[in-house]
Amino acid sequence: MTYEVRFSKRVKLAIDRIQASEKGTVKERIDELAQRPRAVGKPLLGPFRERNVWSSRVGDLRILYSILEHEKIVLVIRLDHRRRVYRI
């Protein structure tokens, strides 16, 4: 079952800014999220848990996303370096 992947404006800008060598890997991971979002990432704890936020690792980058099961949508919320991505 395929999910529709949607991006926040912040993520669209982040994809444009990452290095070309990482861009292909990030796009492959996003394609995997569309196919099986729970197998590719892990649910986060703390304040992210109540918002149903998941994380997927791509090298030093992290993709934060929510799974909207009823609509079959994966909403990519943030894409950033692991040091900055979890700051609220």
N, C-alpha and C positions, 0 to 999 in steps of 0.2 A: 504494500500500500504506500503510495507516494503522498507526501505532505507538500503543501505549497510553502515556499520559503519567502518571507518578507523581511525587509531590512529597515531599521531606523535611519534617519538622515545622518546621524552620527557615524553609523557603521559604513554607509556609502562613502563618506569622506575618508574614513580610516582605510578602507580598501584601496582607495586611490593613492594614499600616502605610503603604504607599505612597499618594501623593496620588491623589485620584479622577481627575484628568486623565491620569495615567500608567497607571492601572489598566486601562483599556480597551485601550491599546496593548500592554501586557504580555500581556493575555489573548489578543489577536490573534496575537502572536508565539508564544505557547505552542500555539495551534491550528496555526500553521504548522509548529512542531516536530513535531507529530503526523503531519503529511503528508509532510514532507521535511526531516528533521533535519540532514542533511549540507549541504544547499543554503542553509540559513538561518544557519548558524554556521561557525566555523572551529576546527580542532583547536589546542589549546594546547601549548606547549613546556615544557621544564624538568620540574619534579616532577609537573606535571599530565599530561604525556604518558604516563607509565607507568601512570596510572590511567584513561587514555582519556577525558579531560575535554575538552569542547568549550565554546565561548563564543559567545553571541549578543548583539548590541548593541541596546539599546532606549533611545535618547537617552543620558543619563548613567548609566543602569542597565545591568548585565550579568547575563545568565542563564548560569550554568554548569550543564552537563548531561553525562550519559554516555549512550551508545547501547549498549543490550544487544541486539545483532542477532539472536541465536538465539531470544530470547523476544519480539522486536518491542516492546521497551519503551524509552522515553526517560525516564531518571531525572533530574529537575531537582534539583540538589544545592544551589545557592545562587542568591540574587537579592539584589543589593546595588549600591550606588553604585560606580562604576569605581575610586575611590580605595581602597575597602576590600575589594572582592570577591576579589582575588587573594592576600590575606594568608592564609597557612596557619596 
